[in-house]
Amino acid sequence: MTEEKILAQYGNITIYSEPNHPSPIYHYEGDIPANPYGKIQPLFGDDDLEEVMYNGGQQCVKVAHRKFGICRTNIWVEDEEGLAIAKNIASFTSVPLGDGPGLVPIFDGRLPDGSRVNGTIPPVTPDGPTLTIRKFKEDPFTMIDLVKFGTVNLRLAAMMWVWIDGLDARPANFVIAGGTGSGKTTTLNCLGMYIPWDKRLLTVEDTAELQVYHDHWLRMETRRERPDGTAEVDMNDCLKSSLRMRPDRIIVGEVRGPECATLLTAMNTGHDGSFGSLHANTGAETITRMINPPMNVPPIMLSGLDLIIIQARLHVQGKTVRKITEVSEVAGMEGDKPRLNAIWKYDAAADEIKETGIPSKLREKICDAAGVTPAEFEKHVQQRMEIIRNMLKRDISDIQTVTQIIQGFYSTR
């Protein structure tokens, strides 16, 4: 029988594998003082954890580790204590958690540190209270990190910079699509760093997660209807309001319903450089989702969308990784449906995303608006590649320094 094998040790944490089980053990050693989060509190201090998952008192607490995937912990929380923790966390979001008049058994919200939380209690989850906490990373990832991780390569990182800047003439409109946990929000956040500081940025989210380091940024967040009758403020309400705030750029955290048509209306009426995310696995699936309920975008409006970027969570050489696997352009209409051209595709054999060689209509639009030739456009891409390469060489990846270098470039052009 295979022996236990230590995979990592840091601070109070030891991570080790066990025979006959695919999930490693995440072992915490140390005292836990009284606190609103109970026994799960120490897990919030580990920046290598993406999610903390409590499934009731019959199971140990699970975590999603950035390097080792789903791990079991040595932390067990009885239902009674779990219910108390859930109620404490719900109080941060002003939700009266409970099963009775004026109470709700399900809640979504965020913790004071920005982490996103979903919680439930019986009878919705009959096996006990649950908590799923998507942790807020204290030092957010940047595009430099995404290049290091292999999510994008150097050229695509630079190309995205040109797309978002638009050579100060015609910034791109796009959506990032992918499955749950594919890293869409992280990539949105990294791309937000490319937005010039002389542009007014508005972000709209269900639960505020974006951590853009920007000098002129206004955040909006939805509000659910409350048991006391306080009205809901949904994504579409926020987005419509944002359009009256003189935005130069709009980011919608996750598009699910009628707000998609509102966003496309904005893209078609002069708000270039807007982008958002949604759940879909391919460019074609993204289009299908957008033109059908509950989004109901008229197909002709999709002409305002330049790019669909697909991101996926893949298993490569025994590791879970996030990769941008496709970049497609909306290249016109075929009957009543948009035609997509894949200009970048992930090559699994080479484990890298590559240009397909299909001519880019977006490049043509940016060149026409900026009055530059394709050769000059390529010089702009190369110039930005050199800046990113230099940051990689100097191991600069913190959000503040990376963004300041990007903004410094804008100030000198």
C-alpha positions as CSV (number, residue, x, y, z in Angstrom):
1,M,0.0,0.0,0.0
2,T,1.3,3.5,-0.9
3,E,2.3,5.6,2.1
4,E,1.1,9.1,2.9
5,K,3.1,11.6,0.9
6,I,3.7,15.2,2.0
7,L,2.9,17.5,-0.9
8,A,3.5,20.9,0.7
9,Q,4.1,22.6,4.1
10,Y,3.8,26.3,4.9
11,G,2.8,28.1,8.1
12,N,0.4,26.0,10.1
13,I,-0.5,24.0,7.0
14,T,0.6,20.5,5.8
15,I,-0.9,19.1,2.6
16,Y,-0.5,15.4,2.0
17,S,-1.9,12.6,-0.1
18,E,-3.4,9.4,1.4
19,P,-3.6,5.9,-0.1
20,N,-6.7,5.1,-2.1
21,H,-8.2,8.6,-2.2
22,P,-7.8,11.1,-5.0
23,S,-8.2,14.2,-2.8
24,P,-5.3,15.3,-0.6
25,I,-5.6,16.3,3.0
26,Y,-5.3,19.9,3.9
27,H,-4.2,19.8,7.6
28,Y,-4.4,22.8,9.8
29,E,-2.5,22.7,13.1
30,G,-3.1,25.4,15.8
31,D,-5.5,27.0,18.1
32,I,-8.5,28.8,16.8
33,P,-9.7,31.7,19.0
34,A,-13.4,32.6,19.3
35,N,-14.5,34.5,16.1
36,P,-17.7,34.9,14.0
37,Y,-16.5,32.3,11.4
38,G,-15.7,29.5,13.9
39,K,-13.4,26.7,12.9
40,I,-13.3,27.8,9.2
41,Q,-11.7,31.1,10.1
42,P,-8.0,30.0,9.6
43,L,-8.8,29.0,6.0
44,F,-9.5,32.6,5.1
45,G,-5.9,33.6,5.7
46,D,-4.5,31.2,3.1
47,D,-4.2,33.1,-0.3
48,D,-3.5,29.7,-2.0
49,L,-7.2,28.8,-1.4
50,E,-9.8,29.7,-4.0
51,E,-12.9,28.4,-2.2
52,V,-14.0,27.1,1.2
53,M,-16.9,24.6,1.1
54,Y,-18.9,23.5,4.1
55,N,-21.5,20.8,3.4
56,G,-23.0,20.2,6.8
57,G,-21.8,18.4,9.9
58,Q,-21.6,14.9,8.3
59,Q,-18.6,15.8,6.1
60,C,-15.3,17.5,6.7
61,V,-14.8,21.0,5.3
62,K,-13.4,21.0,1.8
63,V,-11.2,23.6,0.1
64,A,-10.2,24.3,-3.5
65,H,-6.4,24.9,-3.6
66,R,-4.8,26.7,-6.4
67,K,-2.2,24.1,-6.8
68,F,-3.7,20.8,-5.4
69,G,-7.3,21.2,-6.4
70,I,-10.1,19.9,-4.2
71,C,-8.7,19.0,-0.7
72,R,-10.3,17.5,2.4
73,T,-9.5,19.3,5.6
74,N,-9.1,18.0,9.2
75,I,-11.8,20.6,10.2
76,W,-15.3,19.3,11.1
77,V,-18.1,21.7,12.0
78,E,-21.3,20.3,13.6
79,D,-24.6,21.4,12.2
80,E,-25.4,23.7,15.2
81,E,-22.1,25.5,15.0
82,G,-22.5,25.7,11.2
83,L,-25.9,27.3,11.5
84,A,-24.5,29.9,13.9
85,I,-21.6,30.6,11.4
86,A,-24.1,30.9,8.5
87,K,-26.2,33.4,10.5
88,N,-23.2,35.4,11.4
89,I,-22.1,35.6,7.8
90,A,-25.6,36.4,6.6
91,S,-25.7,39.3,9.0
92,F,-22.9,40.9,7.1
93,T,-25.1,40.9,4.0
94,S,-28.2,42.2,6.0
95,V,-30.1,38.9,5.2
96,P,-32.4,37.5,7.9
97,L,-31.4,33.8,7.6
98,G,-33.9,31.3,8.8
99,D,-36.9,29.1,8.1
100,G,-40.1,31.1,8.9
101,P,-42.1,34.3,8.3
102,G,-39.9,37.2,7.2
103,L,-36.8,34.9,7.0
104,V,-35.0,33.3,4.0
105,P,-33.2,29.9,3.8
106,I,-30.8,30.9,1.0
107,F,-28.5,33.9,0.7
108,D,-25.8,35.3,-1.5
109,G,-23.5,38.1,-0.5
110,R,-19.9,39.1,0.2
111,L,-17.8,39.3,3.3
112,P,-16.2,42.4,4.6
113,D,-12.9,41.4,2.8
114,G,-14.8,41.1,-0.5
115,S,-15.1,37.3,-0.6
116,R,-18.3,36.0,-2.3
117,V,-20.5,33.7,-0.2
118,N,-23.5,31.5,-0.8
119,G,-25.3,29.8,2.1
120,T,-28.3,27.6,2.7
121,I,-30.0,26.0,5.6
122,P,-32.6,23.2,6.0
123,P,-35.1,22.5,4.6
124,V,-33.5,23.7,1.4
125,T,-30.5,21.5,2.1
126,P,-31.9,18.7,4.2
127,D,-28.5,17.4,5.3
128,G,-27.6,20.6,7.2
129,P,-26.4,24.1,6.7
130,T,-24.0,24.8,3.8
131,L,-21.5,27.6,3.0
132,T,-19.6,28.1,-0.3
133,I,-17.1,30.9,0.0
134,R,-15.2,32.1,-3.1
135,K,-12.2,33.8,-1.4
136,F,-11.1,37.4,-2.2
137,K,-7.5,37.4,-3.2
138,E,-5.7,40.2,-1.2
139,D,-3.2,40.8,-4.0
140,P,-5.2,40.3,-7.3
141,F,-3.7,38.5,-10.2
142,T,-2.6,40.6,-13.2
143,M,-2.0,39.9,-16.8
144,I,1.6,39.1,-15.9
145,D,0.4,36.3,-13.7
146,L,-1.9,35.0,-16.5
147,V,1.1,34.8,-18.8
148,K,3.1,33.0,-16.2
149,F,0.3,30.5,-15.6
150,G,-0.1,29.9,-19.3
151,T,-3.7,31.2,-19.4
152,V,-2.6,33.5,-22.3
153,N,0.7,33.8,-24.1
154,L,2.8,36.9,-24.5
155,R,1.4,37.9,-27.9
156,L,-2.3,37.5,-26.9
157,A,-1.7,39.5,-23.7
158,A,-0.3,42.3,-25.9
159,M,-3.0,42.0,-28.5
160,M,-5.7,42.2,-25.8
161,W,-4.1,45.4,-24.6
162,V,-4.4,46.9,-28.2
163,W,-8.0,45.7,-28.5
164,I,-9.0,47.3,-25.2
165,D,-7.1,50.6,-25.8
166,G,-8.2,50.6,-29.5
167,L,-5.2,52.9,-30.2
168,D,-7.3,55.6,-28.5
169,A,-9.7,55.5,-31.4
170,R,-11.9,52.3,-31.5
171,P,-11.7,50.1,-28.4
172,A,-13.2,46.6,-28.7
173,N,-16.5,45.4,-27.3
174,F,-16.4,41.8,-26.2
175,V,-17.7,39.1,-23.8
176,I,-15.7,36.4,-21.9
177,A,-17.5,33.1,-21.7
178,G,-16.7,29.9,-19.9
179,G,-17.9,27.5,-17.3
180,T,-18.0,27.9,-13.5
181,G,-14.6,28.2,-12.1
182,S,-12.9,28.8,-15.4
183,G,-11.4,32.1,-14.3
184,K,-13.6,34.6,-16.2
185,T,-13.8,37.1,-13.4
186,T,-10.0,37.0,-12.9
187,T,-9.4,37.6,-16.6
188,L,-12.0,40.4,-16.6
189,N,-10.1,42.0,-13.7
190,C,-6.8,41.7,-15.5
191,L,-8.2,43.2,-18.7
192,G,-9.6,46.1,-16.7
193,M,-6.0,47.2,-16.0
194,Y,-5.6,48.1,-19.6
195,I,-8.3,50.7,-19.5
196,P,-6.7,54.2,-19.5
197,W,-7.2,56.3,-16.4
198,D,-8.6,59.2,-18.3
199,K,-11.7,57.0,-19.1
200,R,-14.6,56.8,-16.6
201,L,-15.1,53.2,-15.7
202,L,-18.4,51.8,-14.4
203,T,-18.7,48.2,-13.2
204,V,-22.0,46.4,-12.6
205,E,-22.1,43.1,-10.6
206,D,-24.4,40.8,-8.6
207,T,-21.8,40.6,-5.9
208,A,-18.9,43.0,-6.2
209,E,-15.8,41.0,-7.0
210,L,-13.8,43.1,-9.5
211,Q,-10.6,44.6,-8.0
212,V,-9.6,47.0,-10.8
213,Y,-6.9,49.4,-9.8
214,H,-8.3,52.5,-11.6
215,D,-8.3,56.2,-11.0
216,H,-11.9,56.9,-12.2
217,W,-14.0,53.9,-11.2
218,L,-17.6,53.7,-10.0
219,R,-19.0,50.3,-8.8
220,M,-22.6,49.2,-8.8
221,E,-24.0,46.1,-7.1
222,T,-27.5,44.5,-7.2
223,R,-29.8,44.1,-4.3
224,R,-32.3,41.2,-3.8
225,E,-35.8,41.8,-2.7
226,R,-35.9,41.6,1.1
227,P,-38.5,39.8,3.2
228,D,-39.7,43.2,4.5
229,G,-40.7,44.2,1.0
230,T,-37.7,46.3,0.1
231,A,-37.6,46.2,-3.7
232,E,-35.1,44.3,-5.7
233,V,-32.5,46.3,-7.7
234,D,-31.3,43.9,-10.5
235,M,-28.5,44.0,-13.0
236,N,-30.6,45.7,-15.7
237,D,-31.7,48.4,-13.3
238,C,-28.0,49.1,-12.4
239,L,-26.9,49.0,-16.1
240,K,-29.6,51.4,-17.2
241,S,-28.7,53.7,-14.4
242,S,-25.0,53.5,-15.3
243,L,-25.7,54.7,-18.8
244,R,-26.8,58.0,-17.4
245,M,-23.5,58.5,-15.5
246,R,-21.4,59.4,-18.6
247,P,-19.4,56.1,-18.7
248,D,-16.5,55.7,-21.1
249,R,-16.2,52.0,-20.3
250,I,-18.6,49.5,-18.8
251,I,-17.8,46.1,-17.4
252,V,-20.7,43.8,-16.5
253,G,-19.6,41.1,-14.1
254,E,-21.9,38.3,-15.2
255,V,-24.6,38.6,-17.8
256,R,-27.7,36.4,-17.2
257,G,-30.9,38.1,-18.4
258,P,-32.3,41.3,-19.9
259,E,-29.2,43.3,-19.0
260,C,-27.5,41.5,-22.0
261,A,-29.7,43.4,-24.5
262,T,-29.1,46.6,-22.5
263,L,-25.3,46.1,-22.7
264,L,-25.6,45.4,-26.5
265,T,-27.6,48.5,-26.9
266,A,-24.8,50.5,-25.2
267,M,-22.3,48.9,-27.5
268,N,-24.4,49.9,-30.5
269,T,-24.8,53.5,-29.4
270,G,-21.3,54.7,-28.9
271,H,-20.2,53.0,-25.7
272,D,-17.3,51.2,-27.3
273,G,-14.8,49.4,-25.0
274,S,-17.6,47.7,-23.0
275,F,-17.3,44.1,-21.9
276,G,-18.8,41.4,-19.7
277,S,-18.9,37.7,-18.9
278,L,-21.4,34.9,-19.2
279,H,-21.6,31.1,-18.9
280,A,-21.1,29.3,-22.2
281,N,-18.4,26.9,-23.5
282,T,-17.9,27.9,-27.1
283,G,-18.4,31.0,-29.3
284,A,-21.5,29.4,-31.0
285,E,-23.0,28.5,-27.6
286,T,-22.5,32.1,-26.5
287,I,-24.4,33.4,-29.5
288,T,-27.2,30.8,-28.9
289,R,-27.5,31.8,-25.2
290,M,-27.6,35.5,-26.0
291,I,-30.4,35.4,-28.7
292,N,-32.6,33.1,-26.6
293,P,-34.5,33.6,-23.3
294,P,-33.8,34.9,-20.8
295,M,-31.3,37.3,-22.6
296,N,-33.4,37.7,-25.8
297,V,-30.9,39.9,-27.7
298,P,-32.1,40.6,-31.2
299,P,-29.5,38.9,-33.5
300,I,-28.9,42.1,-35.5
301,M,-27.7,43.8,-32.3
302,L,-24.8,41.4,-32.0
303,S,-23.1,43.4,-34.8
304,G,-22.1,45.7,-32.0
305,L,-20.0,42.9,-30.4
306,D,-16.5,42.5,-31.7
307,L,-15.1,39.5,-29.9
308,I,-16.1,36.4,-27.9
309,I,-13.3,35.1,-25.7
310,I,-13.7,31.6,-24.4
311,Q,-11.9,30.5,-21.2
312,A,-11.9,26.9,-19.8
313,R,-10.7,24.9,-16.9
314,L,-8.6,22.1,-18.3
315,H,-6.6,19.2,-16.9
316,V,-3.1,19.3,-18.4
317,Q,-0.4,16.8,-17.3
318,G,-2.3,16.0,-14.1
319,K,-2.9,19.6,-13.1
320,T,-6.0,21.8,-13.3
321,V,-5.3,25.0,-15.3
322,R,-7.2,27.9,-16.8
323,K,-6.7,28.6,-20.5
324,I,-8.2,31.0,-23.0
325,T,-9.1,28.4,-25.7
326,E,-10.7,30.5,-28.4
327,V,-11.1,34.1,-29.6
328,S,-13.8,34.5,-32.2
329,E,-14.9,37.7,-34.1
330,V,-18.4,38.5,-35.0
331,A,-17.8,38.9,-38.7
332,G,-21.2,39.6,-40.1
333,M,-24.6,37.9,-40.5
334,E,-25.5,34.6,-42.2
335,G,-29.2,34.8,-42.6
336,D,-30.6,35.7,-39.2
337,K,-27.5,34.5,-37.2
338,P,-24.1,36.1,-36.7
339,R,-21.1,34.5,-38.4
340,L,-18.1,33.8,-36.2
341,N,-14.5,33.6,-37.3
342,A,-12.1,32.0,-34.8
343,I,-8.9,34.1,-35.0
344,W,-7.2,32.4,-32.1
345,K,-7.5,28.7,-31.1
346,Y,-6.0,26.6,-28.4
347,D,-3.6,23.9,-29.6
348,A,-3.8,21.1,-27.1
349,A,-0.7,19.3,-28.5
350,A,1.5,22.4,-28.1
351,D,-0.4,23.5,-25.0
352,E,-0.7,27.0,-26.4
353,I,-3.2,29.3,-28.0
354,K,-2.2,30.4,-31.5
355,E,-3.5,32.7,-34.2
356,T,-5.4,30.9,-36.9
357,G,-4.4,33.1,-39.8
358,I,-7.9,34.3,-40.5
359,P,-7.8,38.0,-41.3
360,S,-9.1,40.1,-38.4
361,K,-12.0,42.5,-39.0
362,L,-11.4,44.2,-35.6
363,R,-7.8,45.0,-36.6
364,E,-9.3,46.6,-39.8
365,K,-11.8,48.6,-37.7
366,I,-9.1,49.9,-35.3
367,C,-6.7,50.7,-38.2
368,D,-9.4,52.7,-40.0
369,A,-10.4,54.6,-36.9
370,A,-6.8,55.3,-35.8
371,G,-5.6,56.1,-39.3
372,V,-2.8,53.5,-39.2
373,T,-1.7,50.7,-41.5
374,P,-1.7,47.0,-40.5
375,A,2.1,47.2,-40.3
376,E,1.8,50.1,-37.8
377,F,-0.8,48.2,-35.9
378,E,1.7,45.3,-35.6
379,K,4.3,47.7,-34.3
380,H,1.9,48.7,-31.5
381,V,1.4,45.0,-30.6
382,Q,5.2,44.5,-30.6
383,Q,5.7,47.6,-28.4
384,R,3.3,46.3,-25.8
385,M,4.8,42.8,-26.0
386,E,8.2,44.3,-25.0
387,I,6.6,46.1,-22.0
388,I,5.0,42.9,-20.8
389,R,8.2,40.9,-21.5
390,N,10.2,43.5,-19.4
391,M,7.8,43.1,-16.5
392,L,8.1,39.3,-16.7
393,K,11.9,39.6,-16.7
394,R,11.9,42.0,-13.7
395,D,9.3,39.8,-11.9
396,I,6.8,42.6,-11.6
397,S,3.3,41.3,-11.1
398,D,1.6,43.2,-8.3
399,I,-1.6,45.1,-9.4
400,Q,-0.4,48.5,-8.4
401,T,3.0,48.5,-10.2
402,V,1.7,46.7,-13.3
403,T,-1.2,49.2,-13.7
404,Q,1.1,52.2,-13.1
405,I,3.5,50.9,-15.8
406,I,0.6,50.6,-18.2
407,Q,-0.8,54.0,-17.4
408,G,2.7,55.5,-17.6
409,F,2.9,54.2,-21.2
410,Y,-0.4,56.0,-22.0
411,S,0.9,59.3,-20.5
412,T,3.9,59.3,-22.9
413,R,2.3,58.4,-26.2
